[in-house]
Amino acid sequence: MNTPMEQPLIEFRDIRKRFGALEVLRGVNLTIPRGKVTTIIGRSGIGKSVLLKHIVGLMMPDAGDILHEGLRLSDMKRPERKALKRKISYMFQHTALFDSLTSYQNIALPLEEKTKLGKKRIYSRVMRQIKLLEIDEIIHRYPGQISGGMRKRVALARALITQPEIVLFDEPTTGLDPIRKNAVHEMISRYQKKFNFTAVVVSHDIPDVFEITQQVAMLENGVIVFCGTTEELMRCADPTVQGFLDGRSSSRARL
């Protein structure tokens, strides 16, 4: 039995999800600790993003339980679910910034939509976030006028503006070159430590993402086949895990 100190922030218990005839999640069991970076790895199209969307409630399981701090999501009343959603931010794969809004307006949007703060308080909070993420020079530019790396930083600023407890990153380095990928990984690690949020990252950047990760979970055939530290992952003798890692290594070597 978990003590309060050991209780995971998020827990999946036998989660199942089907889309028509295709069963994507076939009994996922996973615990996500508070205040750490957990990375979910696995082959493309295996269901990693589907799993991520269950945390924030963008998808609901067909069977099984999702627990937040020991409380079943299915048992929560509507106000409790709303309060939970306010604690979670989602950084989408392609940033999902609005092209018609400036960087400042994109960052301010969640405060305008989800809070009753006045313009002065919103301005103050947004400018503080902008300074923390060092993007002062592009706040009046539109997404199409800034680099891919800067768009990622603006998206992170928007994700953090509501001071969430949990930030979900869905393939945050998609479309970036190796140097900018490393910069995004460093950015996630740096600000996770600074703001002390819990991060869940879906990534295919093996092994680069391991540098910022405290826990790795591998999804294969709809279940978690490994969960542990990066060091434990590298020592894991499971042929499925080793086959995935060797395949990634081979791909990297050919590039």
C-alpha positions in Angstrom: 0.0 0.0 0.0 1.3 3.5 -0.9 1.9 6.0 1.9 1.0 9.6 1.1 4.7 10.3 0.4 4.8 7.5 -2.1 1.5 8.1 -3.8 1.9 8.8 -7.5 0.6 12.0 -9.0 -1.1 10.1 -11.9 -1.8 6.4 -12.1 -3.1 4.3 -15.0 -4.8 1.0 -14.0 -5.5 -1.4 -16.8 -6.5 1.3 -19.3 -8.0 0.1 -22.5 -8.9 2.1 -25.6 -10.3 0.9 -28.9 -11.0 2.8 -32.2 -13.3 0.5 -34.1 -11.6 -2.8 -34.6 -8.3 -1.5 -33.5 -7.4 -1.9 -29.8 -4.7 0.7 -29.2 -4.4 0.4 -25.4 -4.8 -3.1 -24.1 -4.3 -2.8 -20.4 -1.9 0.0 -19.6 -0.5 0.2 -16.0 1.7 3.1 -15.3 2.5 5.5 -12.4 3.8 9.0 -12.9 5.6 10.5 -9.9 5.2 14.2 -8.9 7.9 16.7 -9.8 9.8 14.6 -12.3 10.1 14.2 -16.1 8.6 10.9 -17.4 9.2 10.1 -21.0 7.0 7.7 -22.9 8.8 5.9 -25.8 7.7 3.4 -28.4 7.3 2.9 -32.1 5.4 5.4 -34.3 1.7 4.9 -34.3 1.7 2.7 -31.2 -0.6 4.9 -29.1 1.8 7.1 -27.1 -0.2 10.3 -27.9 -3.4 8.5 -27.2 -2.1 7.7 -23.8 -1.1 11.3 -23.2 -4.5 12.6 -24.1 -6.1 10.4 -21.4 -4.2 12.3 -18.7 -5.8 15.6 -19.6 -9.2 14.2 -20.4 -9.1 14.8 -24.2 -9.9 11.1 -24.4 -11.6 8.8 -22.0 -10.8 5.1 -21.6 -13.2 2.3 -22.6 -12.1 0.4 -19.5 -9.8 0.8 -16.5 -9.2 3.7 -14.1 -7.1 6.9 -14.2 -6.3 8.3 -10.8 -5.0 11.7 -9.9 -3.5 11.8 -6.4 -5.4 8.6 -5.6 -8.8 9.9 -6.8 -10.5 8.1 -9.7 -11.2 10.5 -12.6 -14.5 8.6 -13.2 -15.6 9.4 -9.6 -14.9 13.2 -9.9 -17.8 15.6 -10.1 -17.8 18.2 -12.8 -16.3 21.0 -10.7 -13.5 18.6 -9.6 -12.7 17.7 -13.2 -12.6 21.4 -14.2 -10.2 22.1 -11.3 -8.0 19.2 -12.4 -7.9 20.5 -16.0 -6.8 23.9 -14.8 -3.8 22.2 -13.3 -2.7 20.6 -16.6 -1.2 22.2 -19.7 -0.7 20.6 -23.0 2.1 21.5 -25.5 1.1 20.2 -28.8 3.3 18.5 -31.4 3.3 21.4 -33.8 2.9 24.1 -31.1 -0.7 24.9 -32.2 0.0 28.7 -32.0 -2.6 30.9 -33.6 -1.1 32.5 -36.7 -3.4 35.6 -36.4 -2.1 36.4 -32.9 1.2 37.8 -31.9 3.5 35.9 -29.6 2.3 38.0 -26.6 -1.4 37.4 -27.5 -0.8 33.6 -27.9 0.7 33.5 -24.4 -2.0 35.7 -22.9 -4.9 33.7 -24.4 -5.2 31.0 -21.6 -5.5 33.7 -19.0 -8.1 35.6 -21.0 -10.2 32.5 -21.6 -9.8 30.7 -18.2 -9.4 33.4 -15.6 -11.1 36.6 -14.5 -7.9 38.6 -14.3 -7.9 42.1 -15.6 -5.8 43.4 -18.5 -3.1 44.9 -16.2 -2.6 41.6 -14.2 -2.6 39.6 -17.4 0.0 41.9 -18.9 2.1 41.7 -15.7 2.0 37.9 -15.6 2.7 37.5 -19.3 5.6 39.9 -19.3 7.1 38.0 -16.3 6.8 34.7 -18.2 8.3 36.3 -21.3 11.4 37.5 -19.3 11.8 34.1 -17.7 11.8 32.3 -21.1 14.0 35.1 -22.6 11.7 35.9 -25.6 11.4 39.6 -25.1 12.5 40.5 -28.6 9.7 38.5 -30.4 6.6 39.3 -28.3 5.1 41.5 -31.1 5.9 39.1 -33.9 3.5 36.6 -35.3 4.3 32.8 -35.3 5.2 32.9 -39.1 7.8 35.6 -38.4 9.9 33.7 -35.9 12.0 30.5 -35.9 10.8 27.0 -35.1 12.9 27.1 -31.9 11.3 30.4 -30.8 7.8 29.0 -31.6 8.5 26.1 -29.3 9.5 28.6 -26.6 6.4 30.7 -27.1 4.3 27.5 -26.9 6.0 26.6 -23.7 5.4 30.1 -22.3 1.7 29.7 -23.1 1.7 26.2 -21.5 3.2 27.6 -18.3 1.3 30.9 -18.0 -1.5 29.3 -15.9 1.1 28.0 -13.5 0.2 24.3 -14.1 1.2 21.4 -11.9 1.5 19.1 -14.9 2.7 19.8 -18.4 2.3 17.3 -21.2 4.6 17.4 -24.2 3.5 15.6 -27.4 6.6 15.1 -29.6 8.0 18.6 -28.7 11.0 18.4 -31.1 9.2 17.3 -34.2 10.5 19.1 -37.3 13.6 20.5 -35.6 17.2 19.9 -36.5 19.5 18.2 -34.0 20.9 21.4 -32.5 17.4 22.8 -31.9 16.2 19.5 -30.6 18.8 19.6 -27.9 17.9 23.2 -27.2 14.2 22.2 -26.7 15.2 19.3 -24.4 17.4 21.7 -22.4 14.5 24.2 -22.2 12.1 21.5 -20.9 14.6 20.4 -18.3 15.6 23.9 -17.2 12.1 25.2 -16.7 10.8 22.0 -15.2 13.4 22.4 -12.5 12.7 26.2 -12.2 8.9 25.8 -11.9 8.9 22.3 -10.4 6.0 21.0 -12.6 5.5 17.4 -13.4 6.4 16.7 -17.1 5.2 13.8 -19.3 7.0 13.8 -22.6 6.1 11.6 -25.6 9.2 11.4 -27.7 11.0 9.5 -30.4 14.4 11.3 -29.9 16.3 8.3 -28.5 18.6 8.5 -26.7 18.9 12.3 -26.6 15.7 12.7 -24.5 17.1 10.4 -21.8 19.4 13.3 -20.7 16.4 15.1 -19.2 14.4 12.1 -18.0 14.0 10.6 -14.6 11.6 7.8 -15.6 11.1 6.1 -19.0 8.1 4.1 -19.9 8.0 2.0 -23.1 4.7 1.3 -24.8 4.5 -1.8 -27.1 1.4 -3.8 -28.3 -0.9 -1.7 -26.1 0.9 -2.3 -22.8 3.8 -0.8 -20.8 6.6 -3.3 -21.3 9.2 -1.3 -19.3 9.2 1.4 -16.7 12.2 2.6 -14.8 15.3 4.9 -15.0 17.3 5.4 -18.2 20.1 3.4 -16.6 17.8 0.5 -16.0 16.4 0.8 -19.5 19.9 0.4 -21.0 20.6 -2.7 -18.8 17.2 -4.2 -19.6 17.5 -7.7 -21.1 14.0 -7.8 -22.5 14.3 -8.6 -26.2 11.4 -6.2 -27.1 13.1 -3.3 -25.3 16.6 -4.1 -26.7 15.1 -4.6 -30.2 13.6 -1.1 -30.1 16.7 0.5 -28.7 19.0 -1.3 -31.3 16.7 -0.3 -34.1 16.8 3.4 -33.0 20.6 3.2 -32.7 20.9 1.7 -36.2 18.6 4.4 -37.6 20.8 7.1 -36.0 23.9 5.5 -37.3 22.7 5.6 -40.9 21.8 9.3 -40.8 
